[in-house]
Amino acid sequence: MVVMGGVVGVGGVAQASEEPYRDPDVTRGPCAYTKTPDDPAARPVKLPPDPRRTPDRGRVEVLLKTNQGDIPLVLDRAQAPCTVQSFLHLVEKKFYDATTCHRLTAYPTLKVLQCGDPSGTGERGPGYKYKDELPTNLPPAPNDPTGERRIYPRGTLAMANAGPDTNGSQFFLVTADSTLRPNYTVFGKIKPEGLRTLDKVAASGIKPTPDNPAPVDGSPAKPVDIKRAKKDC
């Protein structure tokens, strides 16, 4: 084997070397999906498509088929085009299939079911992150002395995060009006059939632990397993 100026030759005959294809670390479109090497994907998945003109009109329906019943969602591209694009990518790549919703909360001001981590720990994601698309039209929370908190209404579909611009795959479903700072991207709603499923889960409460026999934050007592997530045409 002879090496000639970066070209690999066999038996003295020059041949072009074949470099394996590598996904970019950041997509070139407006959403700039960015790999997170320090937080690798819970399941292998490529970065989402990121066209120069991100679709920002219309609604898309997605169905979460769970062991507790169907949870149909309506995604709103106008509210959060990059988020909807990423969520649909993960649905199409079966990232959410056979996963467990790891967290249920029952605080007076926060009632949500959180899903989207295939590891079931709440600590993993898709191996990439992207920017916030924060809501601007949520009503102010009454009796909030800071004036900063807003009401995320029952039926809201929003992204969980670990700080500014760290959206990944985890999302939460609001089971009753909740009070939060508007730091979480809203990208759709839960249809009435899905709310009925969530009401059943919420009514069963949170799984007790030896240290906390009556928790208000933890694993649902009635486990919610997403058997399949699919675009509902």
Phi, psi and omega per residue, in radians:
M1 nan 2.282 -3.116
V2 -2.070 2.297 3.106
V3 -1.735 2.164 -3.070
M4 -2.194 1.717 3.026
G5 0.899 0.765 3.101
G6 1.530 -0.051 3.084
V7 -1.885 2.298 -3.105
V8 -1.550 2.213 3.111
G9 -2.023 2.512 3.099
V10 -2.006 2.205 3.122
G11 1.076 0.556 3.098
G12 1.431 -0.006 3.133
V13 -1.800 2.140 -3.081
A14 -1.233 2.357 3.079
Q15 -2.343 2.503 3.112
A16 -1.187 2.314 3.089
S17 -1.272 2.573 -3.136
E18 -1.831 1.883 3.100
E19 -1.492 2.290 3.090
P20 -1.123 2.494 -3.139
Y21 -1.224 2.393 3.089
R22 -2.148 2.343 3.026
D23 -1.116 2.576 3.065
P24 -1.155 2.722 3.094
D25 -1.353 -0.419 3.098
V26 -2.449 2.320 3.103
T27 -1.272 2.741 -2.997
R28 -1.600 -0.142 -3.115
G29 -1.394 -3.039 -3.078
P30 -1.181 -0.349 -3.112
C31 -1.444 -0.410 3.081
A32 0.829 0.953 3.035
Y33 -1.075 2.267 -2.963
T34 -2.168 2.229 3.106
K35 -1.099 2.605 3.120
T36 -2.149 1.459 -3.094
P37 -0.999 -0.543 3.139
D38 -1.363 -0.165 3.121
D39 -2.365 1.317 -3.037
P40 -1.154 2.805 -3.080
A41 -1.107 2.431 3.035
A42 -1.176 -0.484 3.016
R43 -2.421 2.486 -3.119
P44 -1.063 2.252 3.100
V45 -2.744 2.458 3.108
K46 -1.385 2.951 3.042
L47 -1.143 2.595 3.140
P48 -1.155 2.785 2.969
P49 -1.080 2.581 -3.083
D50 -2.481 1.244 -3.113
P51 -1.165 2.724 -3.118
R52 -1.036 -0.623 3.077
R53 -1.891 1.596 -3.130
T54 -1.187 2.249 3.106
P55 -0.972 2.185 -3.088
D56 -2.290 0.429 3.080
R57 -2.365 2.625 3.045
G58 1.571 2.973 -3.133
R59 -2.125 2.642 3.134
V60 -2.273 2.340 3.125
E61 -1.697 2.394 3.092
V62 -2.253 2.433 3.139
L63 -1.971 2.132 2.978
L64 -1.663 1.971 3.096
K65 -1.634 1.992 -3.086
T66 -2.075 2.920 3.118
N67 -1.220 -0.226 3.117
Q68 -1.754 -0.074 -3.103
G69 2.299 2.924 -3.117
D70 -1.291 2.540 3.028
I71 -2.228 1.580 3.102
P72 -1.386 2.419 -3.102
L73 -2.121 2.662 3.017
V74 -2.127 1.973 3.142
L75 -1.565 2.449 -3.074
D76 -2.001 1.862 -3.114
R77 -1.103 -0.608 -3.097
A78 -1.144 -0.600 3.140
Q79 -1.204 -0.725 -2.991
A80 -2.739 1.337 -3.031
P81 -1.058 -0.700 -3.128
C82 -1.218 -0.633 3.126
T83 -1.178 -0.799 3.120
V84 -1.077 -0.732 3.135
Q85 -1.063 -0.746 3.120
S86 -1.179 -0.786 -3.111
F87 -1.066 -0.768 3.127
L88 -1.133 -0.648 3.077
H89 -1.039 -0.807 -3.131
L90 -1.173 -0.647 3.072
V91 -1.092 -0.814 -3.107
E92 -1.142 -0.530 3.127
K93 -1.553 0.141 3.084
K94 1.087 0.483 -3.132
F95 -1.110 -0.583 -3.076
Y96 -1.581 -0.155 -3.099
D97 -1.158 2.447 3.113
A98 0.998 0.835 3.056
T99 -2.141 2.859 -3.108
T100 -2.009 2.385 3.017
C101 -1.334 2.006 -2.873
H102 -1.549 -0.247 -2.987
R103 -2.445 2.320 3.006
L104 -2.205 2.362 3.101
T105 -2.069 2.603 3.135
A106 -2.400 0.588 3.043
Y107 -1.183 2.734 3.094
P108 -1.012 -0.544 -3.076
T109 -1.941 0.090 -3.133
L110 -2.576 1.943 -3.134
K111 -2.308 1.718 -3.076
V112 -2.474 2.757 2.928
L113 -1.966 2.225 -3.095
Q114 -1.927 2.367 -3.054
C115 -2.441 3.128 2.954
G116 1.864 0.089 3.088
D117 -1.963 1.906 -3.128
P118 -1.032 -0.389 3.126
S119 -1.354 -0.277 3.128
G120 1.309 0.170 -3.090
T121 -1.777 -0.325 -3.038
G122 1.441 0.157 -3.077
E123 -2.005 -0.021 -3.037
R124 -2.126 2.933 -3.118
G125 -2.697 -2.658 -3.022
P126 -1.618 0.048 -3.111
G127 1.463 0.228 3.037
Y128 -2.607 2.909 3.104
K129 -2.405 2.921 3.108
Y130 -2.753 2.990 -2.941
K131 -1.254 2.762 3.037
D132 -1.269 2.637 2.977
E133 -2.298 1.306 -2.871
L134 -1.310 2.554 -3.141
P135 -1.254 2.590 3.138
T136 -2.148 -0.035 -3.033
N137 -2.093 0.327 3.112
L138 -1.343 2.465 -3.137
P139 -1.220 2.566 3.119
P140 -1.153 2.573 3.108
A141 -1.348 2.274 3.108
P142 -1.188 2.610 3.069
N143 1.103 0.401 3.055
D144 -1.638 1.915 -3.063
P145 -1.125 -0.418 -3.119
T146 -1.410 -0.408 -3.078
G147 1.269 0.138 -3.060
E148 -1.660 -0.500 -3.016
R149 -1.388 2.649 -3.124
R150 -2.243 2.843 3.098
I151 -1.630 2.109 2.946
Y152 -1.612 1.832 -2.985
P153 -1.168 2.719 3.004
R154 -0.885 2.349 3.132
G155 1.645 -0.002 -3.139
T156 -1.349 2.486 3.028
L157 -1.952 2.126 -3.042
A158 -2.485 2.829 3.128
M159 -1.561 2.399 2.939
A160 -1.433 2.760 3.099
N161 -2.703 3.036 3.109
A162 -2.025 0.417 -3.101
G163 2.363 3.141 -3.092
P164 -1.003 2.327 3.021
D165 1.025 0.693 3.105
T166 -2.119 0.503 3.113
N167 -1.088 2.528 3.116
G168 -2.474 -1.819 -3.133
S169 -2.067 -0.322 -3.060
Q170 -1.356 2.428 -3.122
F171 -2.428 2.851 3.087
F172 -2.313 2.616 -3.102
L173 -1.968 2.092 -3.032
V174 -1.504 2.036 -3.068
T175 -1.565 -0.345 3.066
A176 -2.692 2.707 -3.108
D177 -0.813 2.254 -3.077
S178 -2.239 2.641 -3.081
T179 -1.925 2.087 -3.117
L180 -2.528 2.749 2.881
R181 -1.143 2.589 -3.060
P182 -1.368 0.988 -3.080
N183 -1.837 0.211 -3.042
Y184 -2.218 2.180 -3.074
T185 -1.145 2.199 3.029
V186 -1.650 2.231 -3.106
F187 -2.318 0.244 3.075
G188 2.914 -2.920 -3.104
K189 -2.369 2.842 3.077
I190 -1.757 2.307 -3.139
K191 -1.320 2.802 -3.069
P192 -0.921 -0.708 3.122
E193 -1.041 -0.682 3.113
G194 -1.176 -0.647 3.104
L195 -1.131 -0.611 3.081
R196 -1.112 -0.702 3.076
T197 -1.107 -0.784 -3.125
L198 -1.158 -0.615 3.098
D199 -1.075 -0.685 3.123
K200 -1.109 -0.734 3.133
V201 -1.157 -0.809 -3.112
A202 -1.103 -0.649 -3.117
A203 -1.136 -0.461 3.141
S204 -1.401 -0.229 3.031
G205 1.419 -2.861 -3.027
I206 -1.947 2.466 -3.077
K207 -1.115 2.155 3.122
P208 -1.233 2.730 3.076
T209 -2.164 2.877 3.109
P210 -1.005 -0.582 -3.121
D211 -1.485 -0.339 -3.078
N212 -2.511 1.669 -3.088
P213 -1.273 -0.238 -3.136
A214 -2.400 1.155 -3.072
P215 -1.274 2.734 3.031
V216 -1.988 0.101 -3.124
D217 -2.711 2.096 -3.136
G218 2.876 -2.788 -3.134
S219 -1.261 2.423 3.097
P220 -1.051 2.396 3.065
A221 -1.093 -0.564 3.056
K222 -1.815 1.697 -3.028
P223 -0.970 2.476 3.121
V224 -2.019 1.881 3.131
D225 -1.876 2.135 3.055
I226 -1.394 1.854 3.140
K227 -1.285 -0.670 3.134
R228 -2.776 2.472 3.004
A229 -2.045 2.304 -3.095
K230 -2.553 2.615 3.026
K231 -1.216 2.203 -3.017
D232 -1.712 1.730 -3.073
C233 -1.425 nan nan
